[in-house]
Amino acid sequence: EVQLLESGGGLVQPGGSLRLSCAASGFTFSSYAMSWVRQAPGKGLEWVSAISGSGGSTYYADSVKGRFTISRDNSKNTLYLQMNSLRAEDTAVYYCAKNYLPHYGDFDAFDIWGQGTMVTVSS
Amino acid sequence: DIQMTQSPSSLSASVGDRVTITCRASQGISNYLAWYQQKPGKVPKLLIYAASTLQSGVPSRFSGSGSGTDFTLTISSLQPEDVATYYCQKYNSAPVTFGPGTKVDIK
């Protein structure tokens, strides 16, 4: 069964850091670009960042550029999001999401989503 | 950056009604458009990709159409289990962008 399982969320003070992880199983992880998508409480979906299957290309929303870093370890089938200089507006459920097609490109529809991990930025 | 808009922002319809949601891109995106359903408290679910291709396992009452800048999601006969928020998403290039969502409930 194809699965994504996020971890690492929690409560952090403004200006703090947090690293999210997303453990993948049931598919050839390295063949798929992956993304992080967030959803603030009661709000819509916001794409945060994407990474190619090899990890050689990364992309960011303007709202997180320079503060967040996406990475992956294909030997561990794990996706990461390092979040620094966190702000109250970063409070959200963070989902990792898998591209629909392998070796297709860095951008695609997302066919598999994790359950999400909650990040709360508050003093 | 390309902006995505959706209309209406919410709608209420009766069971069995035909429901249409519109998504518009500020620039042409060919058919790089997906639709998602998110039920309250749940994870988004892919319904349609490439503007009109139904994802495996999705009921055939859902359909998508459009190309370029104007797209529609149609539910041919609304069912109680279709109560959800529906999002369009463009994915031709970065930044990937979601529409603001359309909340659908039963009258």
Boltz contact constraints between the chains, C-beta under 6 A:
constraints:
  - contact:
      token1: [A, 44]
      token2: [B, 100]
      max_distance: 6.0
  - contact:
      token1: [A, 44]
      token2: [B, 101]
      max_distance: 6.0
  - contact:
      token1: [A, 45]
      token2: [B, 87]
      max_distance: 6.0
  - contact:
      token1: [A, 45]
      token2: [B, 98]
      max_distance: 6.0
  - contact:
      token1: [A, 47]
      token2: [B, 96]
      max_distance: 6.0
  - contact:
      token1: [A, 59]
      token2: [B, 94]
      max_distance: 6.0
  - contact:
      token1: [A, 61]
      token2: [B, 95]
      max_distance: 6.0
  - contact:
      token1: [A, 100]
      token2: [B, 49]
      max_distance: 6.0
  - contact:
      token1: [A, 107]
      token2: [B, 91]
      max_distance: 6.0
  - contact:
      token1: [A, 108]
      token2: [B, 91]
      max_distance: 6.0
  - contact:
      token1: [A, 109]
      token2: [B, 34]
      max_distance: 6.0
  - contact:
      token1: [A, 109]
      token2: [B, 46]
      max_distance: 6.0
  - contact:
      token1: [A, 109]
      token2: [B, 49]
      max_distance: 6.0
  - contact:
      token1: [A, 111]
      token2: [B, 46]
      max_distance: 6.0
  - contact:
      token1: [A, 113]
      token2: [B, 43]
      max_distance: 6.0
  - contact:
      token1: [A, 113]
      token2: [B, 44]
      max_distance: 6.0
